[in-house]
Amino acid sequence: MMNTTTMTFSYTWADAEQTSLRREDNQGNIAFVPTDPRNPHYAEFLSSGATAAPYVAPPELTPEEKLARVGLTVDE
């Protein structure tokens, strides 16, 4: 039996310069698509008439949060 599930995508700009799109399918899978016209996924985005949600910068991390991400403390 053939799977006839139609894949739908939502797009968000992945950076302020709009050099990459974040593409999410209806199952929650995420891919990043470079905005190169030779990229078939970007060409598909352009031809589909879809629009991308604006880029939203992540919140600025405190020095403690930055250190915690690499497994250090302020004292280290």
All heavy atoms as a GROMACS GRO file, in nm:
protein
  591
    1MET      N    1   0.084  -0.117   0.000
    1MET     CA    2   0.000   0.000   0.000
    1MET      C    3   0.090   0.125   0.000
    1MET      O    4   0.184   0.133   0.076
    1MET     CB    5  -0.092  -0.002   0.121
    1MET     CG    6  -0.182   0.119   0.131
    1MET     SD    7  -0.296   0.100   0.267
    1MET     CE    8  -0.446   0.119   0.179
    2MET      N    9   0.057   0.221  -0.082
    2MET     CA   10   0.138   0.342  -0.096
    2MET      C   11   0.095   0.446   0.007
    2MET      O   12  -0.024   0.467   0.030
    2MET     CB   13   0.123   0.398  -0.237
    2MET     CG   14   0.210   0.513  -0.266
    2MET     SD   15   0.190   0.553  -0.441
    2MET     CE   16   0.311   0.678  -0.455
    3ASN      N   17   0.193   0.512   0.069
    3ASN     CA   18   0.164   0.618   0.164
    3ASN      C   19   0.131   0.745   0.087
    3ASN      O   20   0.212   0.796   0.011
    3ASN     CB   21   0.286   0.640   0.256
    3ASN     CG   22   0.257   0.741   0.365
    3ASN    OD1   23   0.154   0.807   0.366
    3ASN    ND2   24   0.351   0.754   0.456
    4THR      N   25   0.012   0.798   0.109
    4THR     CA   26  -0.030   0.917   0.036
    4THR      C   27  -0.034   1.042   0.124
    4THR      O   28  -0.101   1.138   0.093
    4THR     CB   29  -0.170   0.894  -0.027
    4THR    OG1   30  -0.262   0.864   0.078
    4THR    CG2   31  -0.166   0.784  -0.131
    5THR      N   32   0.037   1.038   0.237
    5THR     CA   33   0.041   1.154   0.326
    5THR      C   34   0.109   1.270   0.254
    5THR      O   35   0.218   1.256   0.200
    5THR     CB   36   0.120   1.120   0.454
    5THR    OG1   37   0.057   1.010   0.517
    5THR    CG2   38   0.124   1.238   0.548
    6THR      N   39   0.042   1.383   0.253
    6THR     CA   40   0.098   1.502   0.192
    6THR      C   41   0.182   1.576   0.295
    6THR      O   42   0.136   1.602   0.406
    6THR     CB   43  -0.015   1.595   0.141
    6THR    OG1   44  -0.094   1.522   0.048
    6THR    CG2   45   0.042   1.719   0.076
    7MET      N   46   0.305   1.609   0.256
    7MET     CA   47   0.395   1.679   0.346
    7MET      C   48   0.373   1.828   0.329
    7MET      O   49   0.375   1.880   0.217
    7MET     CB   50   0.541   1.643   0.313
    7MET     CG   51   0.639   1.683   0.418
    7MET     SD   52   0.618   1.600   0.578
    7MET     CE   53   0.643   1.431   0.536
    8THR      N   54   0.349   1.895   0.440
    8THR     CA   55   0.338   2.041   0.437
    8THR      C   56   0.452   2.098   0.521
    8THR      O   57   0.498   2.035   0.617
    8THR     CB   58   0.202   2.089   0.491
    8THR    OG1   59   0.186   2.043   0.624
    8THR    CG2   60   0.088   2.040   0.405
    9PHE      N   61   0.497   2.216   0.483
    9PHE     CA   62   0.611   2.279   0.549
    9PHE      C   63   0.574   2.418   0.598
    9PHE      O   64   0.495   2.488   0.536
    9PHE     CB   65   0.729   2.292   0.453
    9PHE     CG   66   0.780   2.161   0.401
    9PHE    CD1   67   0.754   2.122   0.271
    9PHE    CD2   68   0.853   2.076   0.482
    9PHE    CE1   69   0.802   2.002   0.221
    9PHE    CE2   70   0.901   1.955   0.434
    9PHE     CZ   71   0.875   1.917   0.304
   10SER      N   72   0.636   2.457   0.708
   10SER     CA   73   0.632   2.596   0.751
   10SER      C   74   0.777   2.644   0.751
   10SER      O   75   0.870   2.566   0.775
   10SER     CB   76   0.569   2.610   0.890
   10SER     OG   77   0.646   2.543   0.988
   11TYR      N   78   0.795   2.771   0.721
   11TYR     CA   79   0.929   2.828   0.706
   11TYR      C   80   0.947   2.948   0.798
   11TYR      O   81   0.855   3.028   0.817
   11TYR     CB   82   0.950   2.874   0.562
   11TYR     CG   83   0.946   2.764   0.460
   11TYR    CD1   84   0.828   2.729   0.396
   11TYR    CD2   85   1.061   2.694   0.426
   11TYR    CE1   86   0.824   2.628   0.302
   11TYR    CE2   87   1.058   2.592   0.332
   11TYR     CZ   88   0.940   2.560   0.270
   11TYR     OH   89   0.938   2.460   0.177
   12THR      N   90   1.069   2.960   0.851
   12THR     CA   91   1.110   3.075   0.931
   12THR      C   92   1.251   3.110   0.889
   12THR      O   93   1.334   3.021   0.868
   12THR     CB   94   1.110   3.040   1.082
   12THR    OG1   95   0.982   2.992   1.119
   12THR    CG2   96   1.146   3.160   1.168
   13TRP      N   97   1.280   3.240   0.876
   13TRP     CA   98   1.418   3.279   0.846
   13TRP      C   99   1.506   3.237   0.963
   13TRP      O  100   1.472   3.261   1.079
   13TRP     CB  101   1.430   3.429   0.820
   13TRP     CG  102   1.368   3.466   0.689
   13TRP    CD1  103   1.255   3.538   0.670
   13TRP    CD2  104   1.417   3.432   0.560
   13TRP    NE1  105   1.229   3.549   0.535
   13TRP    CE2  106   1.328   3.484   0.464
   13TRP    CE3  107   1.527   3.360   0.513
   13TRP    CZ2  108   1.346   3.469   0.328
   13TRP    CZ3  109   1.544   3.344   0.378
   13TRP    CH2  110   1.455   3.398   0.286
   14ALA      N  111   1.618   3.171   0.934
   14ALA     CA  112   1.708   3.119   1.038
   14ALA      C  113   1.812   3.221   1.082
   14ALA      O  114   1.879   3.200   1.182
   14ALA     CB  115   1.777   2.992   0.988
   15ASP      N  116   1.825   3.330   1.006
   15ASP     CA  117   1.922   3.433   1.043
   15ASP      C  118   1.874   3.569   0.990
   15ASP      O  119   1.789   3.576   0.902
   15ASP     CB  120   2.061   3.400   0.991
   15ASP     CG  121   2.067   3.383   0.840
   15ASP    OD1  122   1.964   3.399   0.771
   15ASP    OD2  123   2.176   3.355   0.789
   16ALA      N  124   1.929   3.674   1.048
   16ALA     CA  125   1.888   3.810   1.012
   16ALA      C  126   1.924   3.844   0.868
   16ALA      O  127   1.856   3.925   0.804
   16ALA     CB  128   1.950   3.911   1.108
   17GLU      N  129   2.028   3.784   0.814
   17GLU     CA  130   2.073   3.811   0.678
   17GLU      C  131   1.992   3.735   0.572
   17GLU      O  132   2.014   3.753   0.453
   17GLU     CB  133   2.223   3.776   0.663
   17GLU     CG  134   2.314   3.857   0.751
   17GLU     CD  135   2.313   3.813   0.898
   17GLU    OE1  136   2.284   3.697   0.927
   17GLU    OE2  137   2.339   3.899   0.984
   18GLN      N  138   1.903   3.649   0.617
   18GLN     CA  139   1.819   3.567   0.530
   18GLN      C  140   1.901   3.482   0.433
   18GLN      O  141   1.873   3.472   0.315
   18GLN     CB  142   1.717   3.653   0.455
   18GLN     CG  143   1.620   3.722   0.549
   18GLN     CD  144   1.511   3.798   0.479
   18GLN    OE1  145   1.515   3.824   0.359
   18GLN    NE2  146   1.409   3.834   0.553
   19THR      N  147   2.004   3.416   0.489
   19THR     CA  148   2.085   3.324   0.409
   19THR      C  149   2.045   3.178   0.429
   19THR      O  150   2.097   3.090   0.363
   19THR     CB  151   2.235   3.338   0.443
   19THR    OG1  152   2.255   3.304   0.580
   19THR    CG2  153   2.285   3.480   0.418
   20SER      N  154   1.950   3.156   0.521
   20SER     CA  155   1.907   3.020   0.549
   20SER      C  156   1.763   3.021   0.601
   20SER      O  157   1.723   3.111   0.674
   20SER     CB  158   1.999   2.956   0.653
   20SER     OG  159   1.962   2.822   0.680
   21LEU      N  160   1.688   2.920   0.562
   21LEU     CA  161   1.552   2.901   0.609
   21LEU      C  162   1.547   2.782   0.704
   21LEU      O  163   1.617   2.682   0.683
   21LEU     CB  164   1.458   2.870   0.493
   21LEU     CG  165   1.423   2.984   0.400
   21LEU    CD1  166   1.362   2.929   0.272
   21LEU    CD2  167   1.326   3.079   0.468
   22ARG      N  168   1.465   2.792   0.805
   22ARG     CA  169   1.435   2.679   0.892
   22ARG      C  170   1.302   2.624   0.841
   22ARG      O  171   1.201   2.693   0.838
   22ARG     CB  172   1.420   2.726   1.037
   22ARG     CG  173   1.388   2.617   1.135
   22ARG     CD  174   1.372   2.680   1.275
   22ARG     NE  175   1.350   2.582   1.377
   22ARG     CZ  176   1.232   2.533   1.413
   22ARG    NH1  177   1.122   2.576   1.354
   22ARG    NH2  178   1.223   2.444   1.507
   23ARG      N  179   1.306   2.499   0.797
   23ARG     CA  180   1.186   2.435   0.740
   23ARG      C  181   1.139   2.325   0.835
   23ARG      O  182   1.217   2.238   0.874
   23ARG     CB  183   1.220   2.375   0.604
   23ARG     CG  184   1.101   2.310   0.536
   23ARG     CD  185   1.141   2.248   0.406
   23ARG     NE  186   1.206   2.119   0.434
   23ARG     CZ  187   1.251   2.037   0.339
   23ARG    NH1  188   1.244   2.070   0.213
   23ARG    NH2  189   1.307   1.924   0.372
   24GLU      N  190   1.011   2.331   0.873
   24GLU     CA  191   0.955   2.230   0.961
   24GLU      C  192   0.837   2.164   0.892
   24GLU      O  193   0.751   2.233   0.837
   24GLU     CB  194   0.910   2.293   1.093
   24GLU     CG  195   0.864   2.191   1.194
   24GLU     CD  196   0.842   2.248   1.333
   24GLU    OE1  197   0.878   2.364   1.358
   24GLU    OE2  198   0.787   2.175   1.418
   25ASP      N  199   0.836   2.030   0.894
   25ASP     CA  200   0.724   1.960   0.830
   25ASP      C  201   0.613   1.936   0.931
   25ASP      O  202   0.625   1.968   1.049
   25ASP     CB  203   0.770   1.832   0.760
   25ASP     CG  204   0.817   1.722   0.854
   25ASP    OD1  205   0.779   1.722   0.973
   25ASP    OD2  206   0.891   1.633   0.808
   26ASN      N  207   0.503   1.880   0.883
   26ASN     CA  208   0.386   1.860   0.968
   26ASN      C  209   0.405   1.749   1.071
   26ASN      O  210   0.317   1.727   1.152
   26ASN     CB  211   0.261   1.836   0.883
   26ASN     CG  212   0.277   1.725   0.782
   26ASN    OD1  213   0.387   1.676   0.758
   26ASN    ND2  214   0.168   1.685   0.720
   27GLN      N  215   0.521   1.684   1.071
   27GLN     CA  216   0.553   1.583   1.172
   27GLN      C  217   0.657   1.634   1.271
   27GLN      O  218   0.704   1.560   1.356
   27GLN     CB  219   0.601   1.455   1.105
   27GLN     CG  220   0.495   1.391   1.020
   27GLN     CD  221   0.544   1.266   0.950
   27GLN    OE1  222   0.664   1.240   0.941
   27GLN    NE2  223   0.451   1.186   0.899
   28GLY      N  224   0.697   1.762   1.258
   28GLY     CA  225   0.792   1.822   1.351
   28GLY      C  226   0.938   1.807   1.313
   28GLY      O  227   1.026   1.848   1.388
   29ASN      N  228   0.966   1.748   1.197
   29ASN     CA  229   1.105   1.736   1.151
   29ASN      C  230   1.154   1.871   1.102
   29ASN      O  231   1.082   1.942   1.031
   29ASN     CB  232   1.114   1.633   1.038
   29ASN     CG  233   1.070   1.496   1.085
   29ASN    OD1  234   1.121   1.443   1.182
   29ASN    ND2  235   0.973   1.440   1.015
   30ILE      N  236   1.278   1.906   1.138
   30ILE     CA  237   1.334   2.036   1.103
   30ILE      C  238   1.456   2.018   1.013
   30ILE      O  239   1.538   1.929   1.035
   30ILE     CB  240   1.374   2.112   1.231
   30ILE    CG1  241   1.249   2.142   1.314
   30ILE    CG2  242   1.449   2.241   1.197
   30ILE    CD1  243   1.277   2.195   1.452
   31ALA      N  244   1.464   2.103   0.912
   31ALA     CA  245   1.580   2.107   0.823
   31ALA      C  246   1.615   2.254   0.799
   31ALA      O  247   1.529   2.341   0.804
   31ALA     CB  248   1.550   2.038   0.690
   32PHE      N  249   1.741   2.280   0.774
   32PHE     CA  250   1.785   2.414   0.740
   32PHE      C  251   1.819   2.417   0.592
   32PHE      O  252   1.890   2.330   0.542
   32PHE     CB  253   1.903   2.456   0.828
   32PHE     CG  254   1.859   2.481   0.969
   32PHE    CD1  255   1.856   2.379   1.062
   32PHE    CD2  256   1.815   2.606   1.008
   32PHE    CE1  257   1.813   2.401   1.192
   32PHE    CE2  258   1.770   2.631   1.138
   32PHE     CZ  259   1.770   2.527   1.229
   33VAL      N  260   1.765   2.516   0.523
   33VAL     CA  261   1.776   2.525   0.378
   33VAL      C  262   1.853   2.651   0.341
   33VAL      O  263   1.804   2.762   0.364
   33VAL     CB  264   1.635   2.529   0.314
   33VAL    CG1  265   1.645   2.542   0.163
   33VAL    CG2  266   1.553   2.407   0.354
   34PRO      N  267   1.974   2.636   0.285
   34PRO     CA  268   2.048   2.755   0.239
   34PRO      C  269   1.973   2.823   0.124
   34PRO      O  270   1.910   2.757   0.041
   34PRO     CB  271   2.181   2.698   0.190
   34PRO     CG  272   2.192   2.562   0.250
   34PRO     CD  273   2.051   2.514   0.268
   35THR      N  274   1.982   2.954   0.118
   35THR     CA  275   1.910   3.030   0.015
   35THR      C  276   1.993   3.042  -0.112
   35THR      O  277   2.016   3.150  -0.164
   35THR     CB  278   1.870   3.169   0.066
   35THR    OG1  279   1.987   3.237   0.112
   35THR    CG2  280   1.769   3.160   0.179
   36ASP      N  281   2.034   2.930  -0.162
   36ASP     CA  282   2.109   2.922  -0.288
   36ASP      C  283   2.010   2.877  -0.394
   36ASP      O  284   1.947   2.772  -0.380
   36ASP     CB  285   2.222   2.821  -0.273
   36ASP     CG  286   2.307   2.806  -0.396
   36ASP    OD1  287   2.259   2.834  -0.509
   36ASP    OD2  288   2.423   2.765  -0.382
   37PRO      N  289   1.992   2.955  -0.502
   37PRO     CA  290   1.893   2.916  -0.603
   37PRO      C  291   1.921   2.780  -0.668
   37PRO      O  292   1.832   2.719  -0.726
   37PRO     CB  293   1.900   3.028  -0.707
   37PRO     CG  294   2.018   3.109  -0.673
   37PRO     CD  295   2.060   3.078  -0.533
   38ARG      N  296   2.044   2.729  -0.655
   38ARG     CA  297   2.075   2.595  -0.708
   38ARG      C  298   2.031   2.484  -0.613
   38ARG      O  299   2.031   2.368  -0.650
   38ARG     CB  300   2.225   2.583  -0.735
   38ARG     CG  301   2.273   2.680  -0.843
   38ARG     CD  302   2.422   2.683  -0.853
   38ARG     NE  303   2.472   2.737  -0.725
   38ARG     CZ  304   2.598   2.759  -0.698
   38ARG    NH1  305   2.691   2.730  -0.783
   38ARG    NH2  306   2.632   2.809  -0.580
   39ASN      N  307   1.993   2.521  -0.489
   39ASN     CA  308   1.946   2.423  -0.392
   39ASN      C  309   1.802   2.387  -0.426
   39ASN      O  310   1.714   2.473  -0.428
   39ASN     CB  311   1.954   2.484  -0.252
   39ASN     CG  312   1.911   2.388  -0.144
   39ASN    OD1  313   1.808   2.323  -0.155
   39ASN    ND2  314   1.989   2.380  -0.038
   40PRO      N  315   1.773   2.260  -0.453
   40PRO     CA  316   1.637   2.222  -0.494
   40PRO      C  317   1.532   2.252  -0.388
   40PRO      O  318   1.417   2.282  -0.421
   40PRO     CB  319   1.647   2.073  -0.524
   40PRO     CG  320   1.773   2.027  -0.460
   40PRO     CD  321   1.864   2.145  -0.450
   41HIS      N  322   1.567   2.246  -0.260
   41HIS     CA  323   1.471   2.274  -0.155
   41HIS      C  324   1.437   2.423  -0.150
   41HIS      O  325   1.323   2.462  -0.125
   41HIS     CB  326   1.521   2.226  -0.020
   41HIS     CG  327   1.544   2.078  -0.016
   41HIS    ND1  328   1.442   1.986  -0.021
   41HIS    CD2  329   1.659   2.006  -0.011
   41HIS    CE1  330   1.492   1.864  -0.019
   41HIS    NE2  331   1.624   1.873  -0.013
   42TYR      N  332   1.537   2.508  -0.176
   42TYR     CA  333   1.512   2.652  -0.181
   42TYR      C  334   1.431   2.686  -0.306
   42TYR      O  335   1.338   2.766  -0.301
   42TYR     CB  336   1.642   2.731  -0.178
   42TYR     CG  337   1.620   2.880  -0.173
   42TYR    CD1  338   1.549   2.939  -0.069
   42TYR    CD2  339   1.667   2.962  -0.275
   42TYR    CE1  340   1.527   3.076  -0.065
   42TYR    CE2  341   1.646   3.100  -0.270
   42TYR     CZ  342   1.576   3.156  -0.166
   42TYR     OH  343   1.554   3.291  -0.162
   43ALA      N  344   1.464   2.624  -0.418
   43ALA     CA  345   1.387   2.645  -0.541
   43ALA      C  346   1.241   2.605  -0.521
   43ALA      O  347   1.149   2.673  -0.567
   43ALA     CB  348   1.449   2.568  -0.657
   44GLU      N  349   1.220   2.495  -0.448
   44GLU     CA  350   1.083   2.450  -0.417
   44GLU      C  351   1.011   2.556  -0.332
   44GLU      O  352   0.893   2.586  -0.356
   44GLU     CB  353   1.088   2.317  -0.342
   44GLU     CG  354   0.955   2.263  -0.298
   44GLU     CD  355   0.971   2.136  -0.215
   44GLU    OE1  356   1.057   2.052  -0.248
   44GLU    OE2  357   0.896   2.122  -0.116
   45PHE      N  358   1.081   2.612  -0.233
   45PHE     CA  359   1.023   2.719  -0.151
   45PHE      C  360   0.982   2.837  -0.238
   45PHE      O  361   0.870   2.888  -0.227
   45PHE     CB  362   1.124   2.762  -0.044
   45PHE     CG  363   1.089   2.892   0.023
   45PHE    CD1  364   0.988   2.900   0.118
   45PHE    CD2  365   1.158   3.009  -0.008
   45PHE    CE1  366   0.956   3.019   0.180
   45PHE    CE2  367   1.127   3.129   0.053
   45PHE     CZ  368   1.026   3.135   0.147
   46LEU      N  369   1.072   2.880  -0.327
   46LEU     CA  370   1.042   2.996  -0.412
   46LEU      C  371   0.923   2.970  -0.503
   46LEU      O  372   0.836   3.055  -0.518
   46LEU     CB  373   1.165   3.032  -0.496
   46LEU     CG  374   1.285   3.088  -0.420
   46LEU    CD1  375   1.402   3.107  -0.515
   46LEU    CD2  376   1.250   3.218  -0.349
   47SER      N  377   0.918   2.853  -0.564
   47SER     CA  378   0.811   2.824  -0.659
   47SER      C  379   0.678   2.796  -0.591
   47SER      O  380   0.573   2.807  -0.654
   47SER     CB  381   0.850   2.706  -0.749
   47SER     OG  382   0.856   2.587  -0.674
   48SER      N  383   0.680   2.763  -0.462
   48SER     CA  384   0.556   2.729  -0.392
   48SER      C  385   0.473   2.852  -0.355
   48SER      O  386   0.354   2.839  -0.324
   48SER     CB  387   0.588   2.652  -0.264
   48SER     OG  388   0.642   2.739  -0.165
   49GLY      N  389   0.537   2.968  -0.354
   49GLY     CA  390   0.466   3.088  -0.310
   49GLY      C  391   0.458   3.101  -0.159
   49GLY      O  392   0.391   3.190  -0.107
   50ALA      N  393   0.523   3.011  -0.089
   50ALA     CA  394   0.523   3.016   0.057
   50ALA      C  395   0.599   3.140   0.105
   50ALA      O  396   0.682   3.196   0.032
   50ALA     CB  397   0.590   2.890   0.114
   51THR      N  398   0.570   3.181   0.225
   51THR     CA  399   0.644   3.290   0.287
   51THR      C  400   0.709   3.239   0.414
   51THR      O  401   0.664   3.139   0.472
   51THR     CB  402   0.552   3.409   0.321
   51THR    OG1  403   0.448   3.364   0.408
   51THR    CG2  404   0.490   3.469   0.195
   52ALA      N  405   0.812   3.306   0.457
   52ALA     CA  406   0.884   3.268   0.578
   52ALA      C  407   0.852   3.367   0.688
   52ALA      O  408   0.846   3.488   0.665
   52ALA     CB  409   1.034   3.263   0.552
   53ALA      N  410   0.833   3.314   0.808
   53ALA     CA  411   0.814   3.400   0.925
   53ALA      C  412   0.944   3.474   0.951
   53ALA      O  413   1.053   3.426   0.918
   53ALA     CB  414   0.775   3.316   1.046
   54PRO      N  415   0.937   3.592   1.010
   54PRO     CA  416   1.058   3.670   1.034
   54PRO      C  417   1.153   3.600   1.132
   54PRO      O  418   1.110   3.523   1.218
   54PRO     CB  419   1.007   3.801   1.095
   54PRO     CG  420   0.860   3.795   1.097
   54PRO     CD  421   0.816   3.658   1.055
   55TYR      N  422   1.280   3.632   1.118
   55TYR     CA  423   1.382   3.585   1.210
   55TYR      C  424   1.364   3.654   1.344
   55TYR      O  425   1.338   3.774   1.350
   55TYR     CB  426   1.522   3.617   1.154
   55TYR     CG  427   1.633   3.594   1.254
   55TYR    CD1  428   1.671   3.466   1.289
   55TYR    CD2  429   1.698   3.702   1.312
   55TYR    CE1  430   1.773   3.444   1.380
   55TYR    CE2  431   1.801   3.682   1.403
   55TYR     CZ  432   1.838   3.553   1.437
   55TYR     OH  433   1.939   3.532   1.528
   56VAL      N  434   1.375   3.577   1.451
   56VAL     CA  435   1.371   3.632   1.586
   56VAL      C  436   1.500   3.590   1.655
   56VAL      O  437   1.528   3.470   1.669
   56VAL     CB  438   1.249   3.579   1.665
   56VAL    CG1  439   1.251   3.630   1.808
   56VAL    CG2  440   1.119   3.617   1.596
   57ALA      N  441   1.580   3.689   1.693
   57ALA     CA  442   1.708   3.660   1.757
   57ALA      C  443   1.684   3.595   1.893
   57ALA      O  444   1.592   3.631   1.965
   57ALA     CB  445   1.788   3.789   1.775
   58PRO      N  446   1.768   3.497   1.929
   58PRO     CA  447   1.753   3.436   2.060
   58PRO      C  448   1.790   3.536   2.169
   58PRO      O  449   1.866   3.630   2.143
   58PRO     CB  450   1.852   3.319   2.057
   58PRO     CG  451   1.949   3.354   1.950
   58PRO     CD  452   1.878   3.441   1.852
   59PRO      N  453   1.739   3.517   2.290
   59PRO     CA  454   1.774   3.610   2.397
   59PRO      C  455   1.923   3.603   2.429
   59PRO      O  456   1.986   3.498   2.414
   59PRO     CB  457   1.689   3.562   2.516
   59PRO     CG  458   1.652   3.422   2.484
   59PRO     CD  459   1.652   3.410   2.334
   60GLU      N  460   1.977   3.716   2.470
   60GLU     CA  461   2.119   3.722   2.507
   60GLU      C  462   2.141   3.641   2.635
   60GLU      O  463   2.066   3.654   2.732
   60GLU     CB  464   2.160   3.868   2.529
   60GLU     CG  465   2.306   3.888   2.556
   60GLU     CD  466   2.396   3.851   2.438
   60GLU    OE1  467   2.355   3.871   2.324
   60GLU    OE2  468   2.509   3.802   2.463
   61LEU      N  469   2.244   3.557   2.636
   61LEU     CA  470   2.275   3.477   2.753
   61LEU      C  471   2.363   3.555   2.849
   61LEU      O  472   2.447   3.635   2.807
   61LEU     CB  473   2.348   3.348   2.712
   61LEU     CG  474   2.274   3.252   2.622
   61LEU    CD1  475   2.364   3.136   2.582
   61LEU    CD2  476   2.149   3.200   2.689
   62THR      N  477   2.345   3.528   2.976
   62THR     CA  478   2.434   3.586   3.077
   62THR      C  479   2.567   3.513   3.071
   62THR      O  480   2.575   3.400   3.018
   62THR     CB  481   2.374   3.571   3.218
   62THR    OG1  482   2.371   3.431   3.251
   62THR    CG2  483   2.236   3.632   3.229
   63PRO      N  484   2.673   3.572   3.126
   63PRO     CA  485   2.802   3.500   3.129
   63PRO      C  486   2.790   3.363   3.197
   63PRO      O  487   2.851   3.266   3.152
   63PRO     CB  488   2.893   3.594   3.208
   63PRO     CG  489   2.837   3.730   3.182
   63PRO     CD  490   2.687   3.709   3.176
   64GLU      N  491   2.710   3.353   3.302
   64GLU     CA  492   2.693   3.225   3.371
   64GLU      C  493   2.626   3.122   3.281
   64GLU      O  494   2.663   3.005   3.280
   64GLU     CB  495   2.611   3.246   3.500
   64GLU     CG  496   2.682   3.323   3.607
   64GLU     CD  497   2.678   3.476   3.589
   64GLU    OE1  498   2.605   3.526   3.500
   64GLU    OE2  499   2.750   3.544   3.662
   65GLU      N  500   2.526   3.166   3.205
   65GLU     CA  501   2.458   3.074   3.113
   65GLU      C  502   2.552   3.027   3.002
   65GLU      O  503   2.549   2.910   2.963
   65GLU     CB  504   2.335   3.141   3.052
   65GLU     CG  505   2.223   3.166   3.152
   65GLU     CD  506   2.113   3.254   3.098
   65GLU    OE1  507   2.142   3.350   3.022
   65GLU    OE2  508   1.996   3.228   3.132
   66LYS      N  509   2.635   3.117   2.952
   66LYS     CA  510   2.731   3.079   2.848
   66LYS      C  511   2.828   2.975   2.900
   66LYS      O  512   2.858   2.876   2.833
   66LYS     CB  513   2.806   3.203   2.798
   66LYS     CG  514   2.721   3.298   2.719
   66LYS     CD  515   2.801   3.421   2.680
   66LYS     CE  516   2.714   3.521   2.608
   66LYS     NZ  517   2.787   3.644   2.575
   67LEU      N  518   2.879   2.996   3.020
   67LEU     CA  519   2.973   2.900   3.080
   67LEU      C  520   2.905   2.766   3.107
   67LEU      O  521   2.965   2.661   3.086
   67LEU     CB  522   3.031   2.958   3.208
   67LEU     CG  523   3.130   3.073   3.190
   67LEU    CD1  524   3.162   3.137   3.324
   67LEU    CD2  525   3.256   3.025   3.121
   68ALA      N  526   2.782   2.770   3.153
   68ALA     CA  527   2.709   2.646   3.182
   68ALA      C  528   2.693   2.560   3.058
   68ALA      O  529   2.694   2.438   3.065
   68ALA     CB  530   2.573   2.677   3.244
   69ARG      N  531   2.680   2.624   2.942
   69ARG     CA  532   2.663   2.547   2.817
   69ARG      C  533   2.787   2.466   2.783
   69ARG      O  534   2.778   2.366   2.712
   69ARG     CB  535   2.630   2.642   2.702
   69ARG     CG  536   2.489   2.693   2.712
   69ARG     CD  537   2.443   2.751   2.585
   69ARG     NE  538   2.301   2.784   2.599
   69ARG     CZ  539   2.223   2.813   2.499
   69ARG    NH1  540   2.270   2.813   2.377
   69ARG    NH2  541   2.097   2.840   2.520
   70VAL      N  542   2.904   2.509   2.829
   70VAL     CA  543   3.026   2.432   2.802
   70VAL      C  544   3.072   2.355   2.925
   70VAL      O  545   3.181   2.300   2.927
   70VAL     CB  546   3.140   2.522   2.746
   70VAL    CG1  547   3.103   2.577   2.612
   70VAL    CG2  548   3.175   2.631   2.844
   71GLY      N  549   2.988   2.356   3.029
   71GLY     CA  550   3.017   2.275   3.147
   71GLY      C  551   3.112   2.340   3.246
   71GLY      O  552   3.180   2.268   3.322
   72LEU      N  553   3.121   2.471   3.248
   72LEU     CA  554   3.209   2.540   3.343
   72LEU      C  555   3.128   2.625   3.439
   72LEU      O  556   3.012   2.657   3.414
   72LEU     CB  557   3.307   2.632   3.266
   72LEU     CG  558   3.402   2.563   3.169
   72LEU    CD1  559   3.480   2.668   3.090
   72LEU    CD2  560   3.498   2.471   3.243
   73THR      N  561   3.193   2.664   3.547
   73THR     CA  562   3.134   2.760   3.640
   73THR      C  563   3.213   2.889   3.628
   73THR      O  564   3.321   2.894   3.568
   73THR     CB  565   3.139   2.710   3.785
   73THR    OG1  566   3.276   2.701   3.825
   73THR    CG2  567   3.070   2.576   3.801
   74VAL      N  568   3.162   2.996   3.690
   74VAL     CA  569   3.231   3.125   3.686
   74VAL      C  570   3.370   3.112   3.748
   74VAL      O  571   3.468   3.168   3.699
   74VAL     CB  572   3.148   3.233   3.756
   74VAL    CG1  573   3.225   3.364   3.768
   74VAL    CG2  574   3.016   3.256   3.682
   75ASP      N  575   3.382   3.035   3.856
   75ASP     CA  576   3.510   3.019   3.924
   75ASP      C  577   3.613   2.945   3.839
   75ASP      O  578   3.733   2.964   3.855
   75ASP     CB  579   3.492   2.947   4.057
   75ASP     CG  580   3.409   3.028   4.155
   75ASP    OD1  581   3.411   3.152   4.146
   75ASP    OD2  582   3.341   2.966   4.240
   76GLU      N  583   3.567   2.860   3.749
   76GLU     CA  584   3.660   2.783   3.665
   76GLU      C  585   3.711   2.871   3.553
   76GLU      O  586   3.807   2.853   3.491
   76GLU     CB  587   3.590   2.659   3.609
   76GLU     CG  588   3.555   2.561   3.717
   76GLU     CD  589   3.471   2.445   3.665
   76GLU    OE1  590   3.379   2.468   3.585
   76GLU    OE2  591   3.496   2.332   3.708
   0.00000   0.00000   0.00000
